[in-house]
Amino acid sequence: MGSPEERRPDLRALVEYVARGLVDHPEAVEVREVEGERGLTLEVRVAPEDMGKVIGRGGRIAIALRTVVRAAAGRAGRRVSVEILR
């Protein structure tokens, strides 16, 4: 079955994949992992003109992305947040 490390989902890759599918400039998508006191934070940067596509109307896409990541992280027993940066 493998160790917990082997079964842990690659959350950075998941966020990068979803973000690249949403934007017009996928080559500009950058996801950085920052380990903090409250767990892992995934910092997402996109081209300025793509910010609205990642956030969505009323923040709906950002909320959905955070929900998916939280669910995947929960299954791995981790606490992960997603921040969309300018």
N, C-alpha and C positions, 0 to 999 in steps of 0.2 A: 504494500500500500504506500510506503514511502514515509519519510519524516515530515513533520509539520512544515519545515522549510520548503520541501519539495512540492507540497500541496498548496502552498500559499499563492494566491492569485497575484499576478503582476499588475497591480492597480495603476501604476504609472502608465504602463502600456495600454491599459483599458481606457484611461482618460484621454491619452494621446490619440488613440484610434477613433474614439467618438468625436473628439474635437475636430480632427482632420476631416471627418465626414460631414461636418456642419459648415465649414468655412470655404471661402473662395480661394484662400491662399494657404493650403495645407502645409507648405514648406515653412511657413512662419510660425507654426504651432510649436510651442516649447513647454514641456512639463518638467518641473523640478520637484524633487522630494526634499522636504525639510522635516527633520525629526525634532520634536519639541516635547515639553513636559506633558502635554495633553495628547500625545500620539503623533502620528504622521500627518503632515499637511502637504497636499499636492498643489503647487502653484502653477497655474495655467496662464500662459501668455500667448496672444494671437496678434495678428496684424490689426492696427487701429480700426480699419474699416470693417473688420470681422467681429468686433466686440458685440454688436447687437445680435449677431447670429448665434453666438455662444451663450449669451444671457437670455435672449428671447423676450417676447412681449410679457411684461410684468414679471420677468425673471423665471418664467416657466421652464425654459430649457436648463438653466443653471440649477434649479431645484431638482429637476429630473435627473440630471447628471450626478448631483450630490446624493440622491436617493439610491441610484444604482451602485455608486461607489460604497456608500454606507452598508448596503446589503452584502456586497462582495466582501468587504472588510469584516463585517460581523461574522460571516461564515468562517473566516480565518482567525477570529478572535482578536481582531485589531480595531483600534479607533483611528479613523482616517477622516480628514476634512478636505474640501476642495475650495481653493480660493482663486478667483479669476482676477488677474492683475492687469493693469494698463501698461 
